Amino acid sequence: MPVHIVRLGSARQPGEGTRIGTVRRPPRGVPKAQFAAQDWYDVWFPTLAPSAEAVKAALAATTEAEWAAFARRYRAEMARPEARHALGLLATMSHGASFSVGCYCENEARCHRSLLRLLLQEAGADVAPPGTP
């Protein structure tokens, strides 16, 4: 059961399982009781979200060099023990549990979830290919 990388707030696909929100903040204007019902996430897990400063850098990135700088910063943040342990846990869980992780960004290629996909694979996770339902 590979882990799926999803856009939070999008319609759930078969096999996604529990949605884990790897975002810094909950969705604005949505009552907490509606997070799962509105397809945002079932569990909030900000441990794997970029720091507020890194998010600013990602949103401001207009060149490949700026995006690469964000990617280096996010990877450094994910190398910290708490994040490393979380990645290891999710990688292990991907071999027997049905779940997905995600963020709000429309374009995965310019979102930390594209890097999270790689980090999970590097940690040994079974990750569904992009666009796989």
N, C-alpha and C positions, 0 to 999 in steps of 0.2 A: 504494500500500500504506500505508494510514494507520497511525499509531502507535496502539496500544490502551492504555488505562489500566486496570490490573487490580488485583485484590486478590491479593497474594502468598499462596501456599498453596492457592489455589482451583484447581479443575481447569482445565487449559489448554483454550482454545477454538481451533477451526480458524482459521488465519491470524494468530495471535498472534506467531509467530516467536520470536526470542530474547527471553527475559524479563530485564529489567534491574531490579535491586532498588535503588530510590532510598530506602534506609532507613539509619538511623544505625548499627544493629547487625544482625549476622546472626541468624537464628532460634535461639532458645535450645533446647538439648538435641538439636539436629539435627547429625549429623556433616557436615562440609564436603562430603564425597563424595556426600552425599544431597540437597544443596540443589536441584539440577535435577531429580533423579528424584522428589522429593516435591513438585514444582511450586512451590517457593519462588522461585528465580531461577537464571538461568544465569550472570549477571555481576552482581557487587555494585558499585554506583556511588553511594557516599554523598555525592558532590559535590552532588547535588540533594536531599539530605535536609535537613530543618530541623535547626538546632543543638539540642543537648541542652536548653538553656534554652527554646527555642521549643517543643520537644516538650512540655515540662512545662506551658507556658502553654496549648497546644492541648488537652492532656488535662484540664486544670483548667477549661477554658472551659465555662460553663453558660448564659451569655447570649449574645445576638447581638453585643453590644458587646465581650465578651471574645474571641469568635471573630474579630471584625473586627480586634481588636488583634493577635491571632496572625497573621492574614492579612497585615496591614501589615508585621509583623516578618519573616515568611517572604519576602514580596516584596522587602524590603530586602536580605535575605541573598542572594536570587537575582539581585539587581542587581550583586553583586560580579563582578569580571572573570572569575574561574574559572567561576562558575556561568553567567554570560552566554554564555561561549564554549561551555560544555557544552550549553546550551539551543539555541544556534545550530547546533551540530553535529547534535543530534538532530532539529531541525527540517529540516535539509537531508537527513538520512538518511531521514526519513519519506516522501520523495518517490520512493524507490527501493528501500528495504530493509524487510523484515518484522520488526518488533520490538514489544515492549510494555514499559511501565514501570509500576511499582507499589509498593505499601506493604501492610502487614499489616492496617490498620484495616478493620473490617467495613463501616462507613458512609462511603462516598466523600464525602458532603456535609460530614462533619466530619473530614476527613483532608486532609493536605497534597496528596494526589494530585488533589483537586478544583482546587486552585490551580495545581498543576503542569500540569493539562490546559489551563487558561487561559494560563499562561505559554508553553507550547509553541505554542498557537494564535497568541498575540501575536508569537512569534518566526517565524511563517510555516509552522508544521508542519501537515501533513495529519493531523488527529486523528479517530479513529473516534468516532461519537456514543456516549454512555453506553449500556451494555447491548448493544452490537453485537458479535456473535461474530466 
